[in-house]
Amino acid sequence: MKKMVSVLLACIWVITITGCGGESNEHEGEAKTPSGSSVQEGRNHQDVINDFEEQGFKKIKTEKLEDLITGWITKDGEVEEVSVGGDVDYSPDEWVSSDTEVIIKYHTFKKEETESVAESEVKDNSSAEKTEEEILTVDNNKELAEILSTKDESSTLFKEFAQKYAGRTIEFDGNTAYVSKHENYKTRFNYLIFAGDYSTTTFSGPEFQFRNVNYFDLHLTGDNIPDPFGVGLNIRIIATVEEYDENPGLILLKPVSIKMR
């Protein structure tokens, strides 16, 4: 009887060891995909590379999109798109061959512009505290109050204001009048902003625009933050005046913070 029990235990031990060994080798030569492409967008490309390396991927390539001008809205090294085996809509936590090609596309400056942009960023940082104290509102700036209340959409006041106060920060009540994708990007958008409350029939002031921004560039604050950020929202805007785009007649703004009203 004891001999039979010993034999039975030995068989169980062999089966257990065999089963464990098979499970440990089940994904040999494979790697598990990390978070999906949409989650990786906006992160630093080096962090994304580290994620894929930790998961066991061996063929990781990067492609530079040398399209940055100032680096204020889109940061140097920010990821635009990630593909696994050519698929930009890959699912997370899927086992694939560790030799599957991963391509990470990210934004950066042209090589000759890198040094000058870095110098300008130092100047911007040194004056940050000063500009924070100089936010223009309808209460402390008559010209801002004037353009926001102007009904003439072709008024020359808009261009004059943008040229005079380029680089300055303004704060006002506005609304999202229209949203469109920026060029062929999936997660970057252009937002048309009007002054006052949202209306489909009336508006006043210039046509402002947040151009080529993603959801995180908007710096949304406060309660009831919407996702997605779409048309018809009444918001309190703090933004920096960038320039006047004369062809469509838009004052381009860089978002500092946006709060729902």
Secondary structure, 3 states (H helix, E strand, C coil): CHHHHHHHHHHHHHHHHHHHHHHHCCCCCEEECCCCHHHHCCCEHHHHHHHHHHCCCCEEEEEEEECCCCCCCCCCCEEEEEEECCECCCCCCCEEECCCEEEEEEEECCHHHHHHHHHHHHHHHHCHHHHHCCCECCCCCHHHHHHHHCCCCCCCHHHHHHHHCCCCEEEEEEEEEEEEECCCCCCCEEEEEEECCCCCCCCCCCEEEEEEECHHHHCEECCCCCCCCCCCCEEEEEEEEEEEECCCCEEEEEEEEEEEC
